[in-house]
C-alpha cells in the first residue's frame, strides 16, 4: 500500500532463483529488510517519486475534484484506480475501475472521464513507476468522496460479481459509529444457494462481519441485500444505501504455513498440490498463528517499517507478488533480498511470510506460482509459530473465533 503496512522480512540482499522445483504435480493442476543493506531500488521516498492527488487518506473529497497521478522524472508504468469497499448509494451505476490513460511522455495519468467519481465512496490508487535512475517504485493511496452530513454508509467487501475463495467473510466498515446496531443489522440480509446458516458479529460500533459456521462450499452463490436507505443508526444519522450484491464462491484452497519446518503446503479441494520453502518471522518478530484470509493481491507494493512500529529498519519500494493477510500488515510475498539458501531453513522476517522471488517479480518463481494460484478469500493458516493467535478482527480472521462466540456478537 502507498504507505503499505507490513510486518516483514530479511537481513541481506540478493537476487533469487527458485531452488525448489514444484514438479509434475503442479503441471496437473511488508517491509522487508534493513535499509543499510543497500537494497536495490533505494532512493527517494515513493511519495516524492509518484505524486497523487487527492492526497492519501483524504476525506470528503468532491466528486469533481482533480484526480491526478504524475512523476517529476522517469515514467509511469501502470496506474489503477478502483472503488474499494464498494459503497455505491441508491441505484447508481458506473464502472468500479476508473478508466484513464498515461500520457505519451509517461509523466502523467488522467481519468478518461473527469466526472467519473461517485459520492460517498472509497477509492484506492495503485501506481508503479520507474524513477529517473531506473529504480522501480510502487505507491498505494486511498481517499473517500463526500458523504452528506448526518448520513452514514457502509463500505463492504467482497466486490460485486466477484469470485472468491471459500474462506471469504463479508465485512462492512461504516463511516460513522452505529448506535442502533440491531436496526442496521436487520437492514443487511444475506442468503446463500445452497442454503447455509450465516451469522453476524460486530467488532465495535463501526464494523459488522458475516460468515457461515464453516467455510463456504465451492460453487455457492451468495446474495447480499443492503437496505440501509432511511435506516436510523443513531441521533440524526440515517443510511443512504440500497442495492443488491451477488458473488460466487470458487474452488477451495487452504494453505498451511509451518513456521517450524519453514514450509507452505497448498491444498486444493483437500488434496496437497505443492509444498514451497518459506521464511517466516524471526524469533524477535514472529508471524501470527492462526487462520487468515487473503484480503488483496498486489503485483508490486511498498513495505515501510515506519508504518508498523519498526522505525527505519526497512523500506522496500518494490516488493513483488504481495498477498495481504491482515490489516496490521502481515503479507505473504515474494522476497528477492534474502539469500536463496535460507528459504526452507530459517525464519528471518519481521513477521511476514516470504517466498523466493527475483527483483521485479520472476515468471518461474515460488512467489509467482503462489500469487497466480491465489484469490481473495483463500485461507492461509500459520502453525507452530511462537507468536500469539491473530485477533479475529485483524483483517478477515474471524475463523479464529468459535461459532458460539461468533453468534454472541450479533445485535439480536
C-alpha positions as CSV (number, residue, x, y, z in Angstrom):
1,X,0.0,0.0,0.0
2,X,1.3,3.5,-0.7
3,X,2.4,3.5,2.9
4,X,1.8,-0.2,3.0
5,X,1.8,-1.7,6.4
6,X,4.0,-4.7,6.5
7,X,5.4,-6.9,9.3
8,X,8.1,-8.4,7.1
9,X,11.4,-9.8,6.0
10,X,15.0,-10.0,6.0
11,X,18.6,-9.2,6.5
12,X,20.6,-9.4,3.3
13,X,20.1,-8.6,-0.3
14,X,20.4,-11.0,-3.2
15,X,18.6,-11.9,-6.4
16,X,16.9,-15.3,-6.2
17,X,16.1,-18.2,-8.4
18,X,13.6,-20.7,-7.2
19,X,15.6,-23.6,-5.8
20,X,12.8,-26.0,-5.1
21,X,11.2,-27.5,-8.2
22,X,7.4,-27.8,-8.0
23,X,7.4,-30.9,-10.2
24,X,4.9,-32.6,-12.4
25,X,2.1,-32.3,-9.8
26,X,1.8,-28.5,-10.5
27,X,1.6,-29.1,-14.2
28,X,-1.6,-31.0,-13.5
29,X,-3.3,-28.7,-11.7
30,X,5.8,-5.8,4.4
31,X,8.6,-4.1,4.7
32,X,11.4,-6.4,4.3
33,X,14.9,-5.7,5.3
34,X,17.0,-3.1,7.0
35,X,17.9,-0.2,4.8
36,X,21.6,-0.3,5.5
37,X,21.9,-3.4,3.2
38,X,22.0,-1.3,0.1
39,X,18.8,-2.9,-1.3
40,X,18.2,-2.3,-5.0
41,X,15.6,0.3,-5.5
42,X,16.6,2.5,-2.6
43,X,16.2,6.2,-3.4
44,X,13.7,9.0,-2.8
45,X,10.5,8.1,-0.8
46,X,7.7,6.8,-3.1
47,X,5.6,9.9,-2.3
48,X,8.2,12.1,-3.9
49,X,8.7,9.8,-6.9
50,X,4.9,9.3,-7.5
51,X,2.6,12.3,-6.8
52,X,-1.1,11.5,-6.3
53,X,-4.0,13.9,-5.9
54,X,-6.2,13.7,-3.8
55,X,-3.8,13.1,-1.0
56,X,-3.5,9.8,0.8
57,X,-6.2,9.5,3.4
58,X,-8.2,12.5,2.2
59,X,-11.9,12.5,3.2
60,X,-15.0,14.4,1.9
61,X,-13.3,14.8,-1.5
62,X,-15.6,16.4,-4.0
63,X,-16.7,14.2,-6.9
64,X,-15.4,16.9,-9.3
65,X,-12.0,17.2,-7.6
66,X,-9.0,16.6,-9.8
67,X,-7.8,13.0,-9.9
68,X,-4.1,13.1,-11.0
69,X,-1.0,10.8,-10.9
70,X,2.3,12.2,-12.0
71,X,6.1,11.7,-11.8
72,X,8.6,14.6,-12.0
73,X,11.0,12.4,-13.8
74,X,11.2,8.9,-15.1
75,X,7.9,7.3,-16.3
76,X,4.7,5.8,-15.0
77,X,4.4,2.1,-15.9
78,X,0.9,1.5,-14.7
79,X,-1.9,3.2,-12.8
80,X,-5.1,1.6,-11.5
81,X,-7.8,3.5,-9.7
82,X,-10.6,1.4,-8.2
83,X,-13.6,1.9,-6.0
84,X,-12.9,-0.3,-3.0
85,X,-15.1,-1.5,-0.1
86,X,-18.0,-0.7,-2.5
87,X,-20.4,1.8,-1.1
88,X,-22.4,2.9,-4.1
89,X,-25.6,4.6,-2.9
90,X,-29.1,4.3,-4.4
91,X,-29.1,2.5,-7.7
92,X,-26.2,4.5,-9.1
93,X,-24.2,2.8,-11.8
94,X,-20.7,3.2,-13.1
95,X,-17.6,1.0,-13.6
96,X,-15.7,0.0,-10.4
97,X,-12.4,0.7,-12.2
98,X,-11.8,4.3,-13.2
99,X,-10.6,4.3,-16.8
100,X,-7.7,6.6,-17.6
101,X,-4.6,6.9,-19.7
102,X,-0.9,7.6,-19.2
103,X,0.5,10.5,-21.3
104,X,2.9,9.7,-24.2
105,X,5.9,11.0,-22.2
106,X,4.9,8.8,-19.3
107,X,4.8,11.7,-16.8
108,X,1.1,11.9,-16.1
109,X,-2.1,9.9,-15.8
110,X,-5.5,11.3,-16.1
111,X,-9.0,9.8,-15.9
112,X,-10.8,9.4,-19.2
113,X,-14.0,10.9,-17.6
114,X,-13.5,13.9,-15.3
115,X,-16.9,13.2,-13.7
116,X,-16.1,9.6,-13.0
117,X,-16.2,9.6,-9.2
118,X,-19.2,8.5,-7.2
119,X,-20.4,10.3,-4.0
120,X,-19.9,8.5,-0.6
121,X,-17.3,6.1,-2.0
122,X,-13.8,5.0,-1.1
123,X,-11.1,4.8,-3.8
124,X,-7.7,3.2,-4.0
125,X,-4.9,4.4,-6.3
126,X,-2.1,1.9,-7.2
127,X,0.7,3.3,-9.3
128,X,4.0,1.8,-10.4
129,X,6.8,4.0,-11.8
130,X,10.4,3.9,-12.8
131,X,12.3,6.9,-11.4
132,X,15.0,8.9,-13.2
133,X,17.6,6.4,-12.1
134,X,15.8,3.3,-13.4
135,X,14.5,2.2,-10.0
136,X,11.0,0.8,-9.8
137,X,8.8,2.3,-7.1
138,X,5.2,1.4,-6.1
139,X,2.7,3.6,-4.3
140,X,-0.8,2.9,-2.9
141,X,-3.2,5.6,-1.6
142,X,-6.8,5.9,-0.7
143,X,-9.4,8.7,-0.4
144,X,-13.1,9.0,0.3
145,X,-15.5,11.2,-1.5
146,X,-18.1,13.4,0.2
147,X,-20.7,11.8,2.4
148,X,-23.7,14.0,3.0
149,X,-23.9,15.4,6.6
150,X,-26.0,13.4,9.0
151,X,-25.7,10.3,6.8
152,X,-23.9,7.0,7.2
153,X,-22.7,4.4,4.6
154,X,-21.1,1.0,4.8
155,X,-18.0,0.1,2.7
156,X,-18.3,-3.6,2.1
157,X,-16.3,-6.5,0.7
158,X,-16.2,-8.6,-1.4
159,X,-16.7,-6.8,-4.6
160,X,-20.0,-7.3,-6.5
161,X,-19.8,-10.0,-9.1
162,X,-16.5,-11.4,-7.8
163,X,-15.4,-15.0,-7.4
164,X,-13.8,-15.6,-4.0
165,X,-12.2,-18.3,-2.0
166,X,-14.1,-20.5,0.5
167,X,-12.9,-18.5,3.5
168,X,-14.4,-15.2,2.4
169,X,-16.0,-13.2,5.2
170,X,-18.5,-10.4,4.3
171,X,-17.3,-7.3,6.1
172,X,-18.8,-3.8,6.5
173,X,-16.9,-0.8,7.6
174,X,-19.2,2.2,8.5
175,X,-18.1,5.8,8.2
176,X,-19.8,6.7,11.5
177,X,-20.4,5.0,14.8
178,X,-23.5,2.9,14.8
179,X,-25.6,3.4,17.9
180,X,-28.6,1.2,16.9
181,X,-26.7,-1.9,15.7
182,X,-29.9,-4.1,15.6
183,X,-31.6,-1.7,13.2
184,X,-28.6,-1.7,10.9
185,X,-28.1,-5.4,11.1
186,X,-31.7,-6.1,10.2
187,X,-31.3,-4.0,7.1
188,X,-28.5,-6.1,5.8
189,X,-29.7,-9.5,4.6
190,X,-27.6,-12.3,3.3
191,X,-28.5,-15.6,1.8
192,X,-26.8,-18.5,0.0
193,X,-27.6,-21.2,-2.6
194,X,-27.3,-23.9,-1.4
195,X,-28.7,-22.6,1.9
196,X,-26.4,-22.4,4.9
197,X,-26.7,-20.7,8.3
198,X,-25.0,-17.3,8.3
199,X,-24.4,-15.2,11.4
200,X,-23.4,-11.6,12.1
201,X,-20.7,-10.4,14.5
202,X,-20.0,-6.8,15.5
203,X,-16.4,-5.7,16.2
204,X,-17.1,-2.4,17.9
205,X,-19.6,0.2,16.6
206,X,-18.2,0.6,13.1
207,X,-17.6,-2.9,11.8
208,X,-20.0,-5.8,11.0
209,X,-18.9,-9.1,9.7
210,X,-21.0,-12.1,8.4
211,X,-19.9,-15.7,7.8
212,X,-21.3,-19.3,7.9
213,X,-20.3,-21.8,10.6
214,X,-17.7,-23.4,8.3
215,X,-16.1,-22.4,5.1
216,X,-18.4,-21.9,2.1
217,X,-18.9,-24.8,-0.2
218,X,-17.3,-24.3,-3.6
219,X,-19.9,-23.1,-6.1
220,X,-22.1,-21.4,-3.5
221,X,-24.0,-18.3,-4.9
222,X,-24.3,-15.6,-2.2
223,X,-26.7,-12.7,-2.3
224,X,-26.3,-9.6,-0.1
225,X,-29.1,-7.2,0.1
226,X,-28.2,-3.8,1.6
227,X,-31.3,-1.9,2.6
228,X,-29.8,0.9,4.7
229,X,-31.6,3.9,3.0
230,X,-33.6,5.7,5.6
231,X,-32.5,3.4,8.5
232,X,-31.7,5.4,11.6
233,X,-28.4,4.4,13.2
234,X,-28.4,7.0,15.9
235,X,-29.4,10.6,16.7
236,X,-29.6,12.4,13.3
237,X,-27.8,9.7,11.4
238,X,-29.6,7.9,8.5
239,X,-28.4,5.4,5.9
240,X,-28.4,6.3,2.2
241,X,-27.6,2.9,0.6
242,X,-29.9,0.4,-1.2
243,X,-28.6,-2.3,-3.5
244,X,-28.3,-6.0,-4.1
245,X,-24.8,-7.6,-4.4
246,X,-24.0,-11.1,-5.6
247,X,-20.8,-13.0,-5.6
248,X,-19.7,-16.6,-6.2
249,X,-17.5,-19.0,-4.2
250,X,-14.9,-20.6,-6.3
251,X,-12.6,-23.6,-5.7
252,X,-11.4,-24.5,-2.2
253,X,-7.7,-23.6,-1.5
254,X,-6.3,-23.8,2.1
255,X,-2.6,-23.2,2.6
256,X,-0.7,-24.1,5.7
257,X,2.5,-22.3,6.7
258,X,4.5,-24.3,9.2
259,X,6.8,-21.8,10.8
260,X,8.9,-24.5,12.5
261,X,9.6,-26.5,9.3
262,X,9.7,-23.4,7.1
263,X,7.2,-24.8,4.6
264,X,4.0,-23.7,2.9
265,X,1.7,-26.6,1.9
266,X,-1.1,-25.8,-0.6
267,X,-4.2,-27.9,-0.6
268,X,-6.8,-27.7,-3.4
269,X,-10.1,-29.3,-2.6
270,X,-8.5,-31.0,0.3
271,X,-5.6,-32.5,-1.8
272,X,-2.0,-31.4,-1.5
273,X,-0.7,-29.8,-4.7
274,X,2.5,-28.1,-3.7
275,X,4.9,-27.6,-0.8
276,X,7.0,-24.5,-1.0
277,X,10.0,-23.4,1.1
278,X,9.4,-20.1,3.0
279,X,11.0,-17.9,5.6
280,X,8.6,-16.6,8.3
281,X,9.0,-14.2,11.3
282,X,12.4,-14.2,13.1
283,X,12.4,-15.0,16.8
284,X,12.1,-11.3,17.8
285,X,9.3,-10.7,15.3
286,X,7.4,-13.9,14.8
287,X,4.5,-14.4,12.5
288,X,0.9,-14.6,13.9
289,X,-0.5,-18.1,14.3
290,X,-4.0,-18.9,13.1
291,X,-6.3,-18.7,10.1
292,X,-6.1,-15.6,7.9
293,X,-7.9,-14.8,4.7
294,X,-6.4,-13.2,1.6
295,X,-7.6,-9.6,1.6
296,X,-6.0,-8.3,-1.6
297,X,-3.2,-9.1,-4.1
298,X,-0.6,-6.7,-5.4
299,X,1.9,-7.4,-8.3
300,X,4.2,-4.9,-6.6
301,X,3.9,-2.8,-3.4
302,X,6.0,-0.8,-1.0
303,X,6.7,-2.0,2.6
304,X,7.9,0.5,5.1
305,X,8.8,-0.4,8.7
306,X,7.8,3.0,10.0
307,X,4.1,2.3,9.4
308,X,4.1,-0.7,11.7
309,X,6.4,0.3,14.5
310,X,9.7,-0.9,13.2
311,X,11.2,2.6,12.7
312,X,13.7,2.8,9.9
313,X,14.6,-0.9,9.9
314,X,13.4,-1.3,6.3
315,X,11.7,0.4,3.4
316,X,11.4,-1.7,0.3
317,X,9.7,0.2,-2.6
318,X,9.2,-2.8,-4.9
319,X,8.1,-5.9,-3.0
320,X,6.8,-8.3,-5.7
321,X,3.8,-10.7,-5.6
322,X,2.4,-9.4,-2.3
323,X,-0.7,-11.0,-0.8
324,X,-2.2,-9.2,2.2
325,X,-3.4,-11.3,5.1
326,X,-4.1,-8.8,7.9
327,X,-5.0,-5.2,8.4
328,X,-1.9,-4.8,10.6
329,X,0.4,-5.6,7.8
330,X,1.0,-9.4,7.6
331,X,1.8,-10.3,3.9
332,X,2.7,-13.5,2.1
333,X,5.0,-12.1,-0.6
334,X,7.9,-12.5,-3.0
335,X,11.3,-11.9,-1.4
336,X,14.4,-11.1,-3.6
337,X,16.8,-9.9,-0.9
338,X,17.2,-13.0,1.3
339,X,19.9,-15.5,0.2
340,X,18.3,-18.5,-1.5
341,X,19.7,-21.0,1.0
342,X,17.7,-19.5,3.8
343,X,14.3,-20.4,2.4
344,X,13.0,-23.6,4.0
345,X,15.8,-23.4,6.6
346,X,15.3,-20.4,8.9
347,X,13.0,-17.5,9.8
348,X,14.4,-14.1,9.2
349,X,11.4,-11.8,8.5
350,X,9.7,-9.0,10.5
351,X,6.5,-11.1,10.7
352,X,5.5,-11.7,7.1
353,X,5.9,-14.9,5.1
354,X,8.5,-14.8,2.3
355,X,8.6,-16.9,-0.9
356,X,11.7,-16.9,-3.1
357,X,11.5,-14.4,-5.9
358,X,13.6,-12.1,-8.1
359,X,13.6,-8.3,-8.2
360,X,10.8,-7.1,-10.5
361,X,8.9,-10.4,-9.9
362,X,10.0,-13.6,-11.7
363,X,7.9,-15.7,-14.0
364,X,9.2,-19.0,-12.8
365,X,9.5,-18.5,-9.0
366,X,7.7,-19.9,-6.0
367,X,6.2,-16.5,-5.2
368,X,4.8,-16.1,-8.8
369,X,3.3,-19.6,-8.7
370,X,1.5,-19.0,-5.4
371,X,0.4,-15.5,-6.5
372,X,-1.1,-16.8,-9.7
373,X,-2.9,-19.6,-7.9
374,X,-4.4,-17.5,-5.1
375,X,-7.6,-15.4,-4.9
376,X,-9.2,-13.1,-2.4
377,X,-11.0,-15.3,0.1
378,X,-8.4,-18.1,0.2
379,X,-7.4,-19.3,3.6
380,X,-3.8,-19.2,4.9
381,X,-3.2,-20.8,8.2
382,X,0.0,-20.4,10.2
383,X,1.0,-23.1,12.7
384,X,4.0,-23.7,15.1
385,X,5.0,-20.1,15.4
386,X,5.9,-18.7,18.9
387,X,3.6,-15.7,18.3
388,X,0.1,-15.4,19.7
389,X,-3.1,-16.2,17.7
390,X,-4.1,-13.5,15.3
391,X,-7.0,-11.4,16.5
392,X,-10.3,-12.2,14.8
393,X,-10.8,-8.5,13.8
394,X,-7.3,-8.2,12.3
395,X,-8.2,-8.5,8.6
396,X,-10.7,-11.2,7.8
397,X,-9.5,-13.5,10.6
398,X,-12.9,-14.3,12.1
399,X,-12.4,-18.0,11.6
400,X,-10.3,-18.0,14.7
401,X,-13.4,-17.5,16.8
402,X,-15.7,-20.5,17.6
403,X,-19.3,-20.4,16.4
404,X,-20.8,-19.8,19.8
405,X,-18.7,-16.7,20.4
406,X,-19.3,-15.5,16.8
407,X,-23.1,-15.7,17.2
408,X,-22.8,-14.0,20.6
409,X,-21.5,-10.9,18.8
410,X,-24.8,-10.4,16.9
411,X,-27.0,-7.4,17.8
412,X,-30.0,-9.7,18.3
